[in-house]
Amino acid sequence: MNELINYFYLFLLYLKFLLGSKMPCFIKEDPKLTISKLVERLNGNKSECEIILLVDELINYSIYNWRTYQYDNFQKFTNDIYP
């Protein structure tokens, strides 16, 4: 999990270098607001324990999700990939 957090901060560092660019996501609104929205969306403001609980919750949700099940079946039948 520490590697995930390290890469998250590295990713943020790259984005901060792009703040002055002409990319649409930085032009439409305040670039700092864009980055803060990204941090919130990627749960960068949570502790490691909270992130682990969130990931477990997402995995449990996907295990019983109808679409996940159908996608796994599709992969199994078309590409011989078993979940």
C-alpha positions in Angstrom: 0.0 0.0 0.0 2.9 2.4 0.6 4.0 2.1 -3.0 0.5 3.1 -4.1 0.7 6.2 -1.9 4.2 7.0 -3.1 3.1 6.9 -6.7 0.0 9.0 -5.9 2.3 11.8 -4.6 4.6 11.4 -7.6 1.6 11.6 -9.9 0.5 14.8 -8.1 4.0 16.2 -8.5 3.8 15.7 -12.3 0.4 17.3 -12.4 1.7 20.4 -10.5 4.3 20.8 -13.3 1.4 21.0 -15.8 -0.5 23.7 -14.0 0.5 26.4 -16.5 -0.2 24.3 -19.5 -3.0 24.7 -22.1 -4.7 21.4 -21.2 -8.5 21.8 -21.1 -8.8 20.5 -17.5 -6.5 23.3 -16.3 -8.1 26.0 -18.5 -11.8 25.5 -17.6 -11.3 26.2 -13.9 -8.7 27.1 -11.3 -5.9 24.6 -11.7 -5.5 24.2 -7.9 -9.2 23.4 -7.7 -8.7 20.7 -10.4 -5.9 19.1 -8.3 -7.9 19.3 -5.1 -10.8 17.6 -6.8 -8.4 14.9 -8.1 -7.0 14.3 -4.6 -10.5 14.0 -3.3 -11.6 11.6 -6.1 -8.5 9.4 -5.6 -8.9 9.5 -1.8 -5.5 11.0 -1.4 -6.6 12.8 1.8 -7.3 9.5 3.6 -5.1 7.5 5.9 -3.6 4.2 4.8 -6.1 2.3 7.1 -9.0 4.2 5.5 -7.8 3.4 2.0 -7.4 -0.3 2.9 -11.0 -0.4 4.1 -12.2 1.4 1.0 -10.3 -1.0 -1.3 -11.8 -4.0 0.6 -15.2 -2.5 0.3 -14.8 -1.9 -3.5 -13.5 -5.5 -4.0 -16.4 -7.0 -2.0 -18.9 -4.9 -4.0 -17.4 -6.0 -7.3 -17.3 -9.7 -6.4 -21.1 -9.7 -6.1 -21.7 -7.2 -8.9 -23.7 -8.6 -11.9 -21.6 -6.7 -14.4 -18.4 -8.0 -13.0 -19.7 -11.5 -13.1 -20.8 -11.1 -16.7 -17.5 -9.6 -17.7 -15.7 -12.5 -16.1 -17.8 -14.9 -18.1 -17.1 -13.0 -21.3 -13.4 -13.3 -20.6 -13.7 -16.9 -19.8 -15.5 -17.8 -23.0 -13.8 -15.5 -25.4 -10.2 -15.4 -24.2 -10.0 -18.5 -22.0 -9.2 -16.3 -19.0 -10.5 -17.6 -15.7 -11.2 -15.3 -12.7 
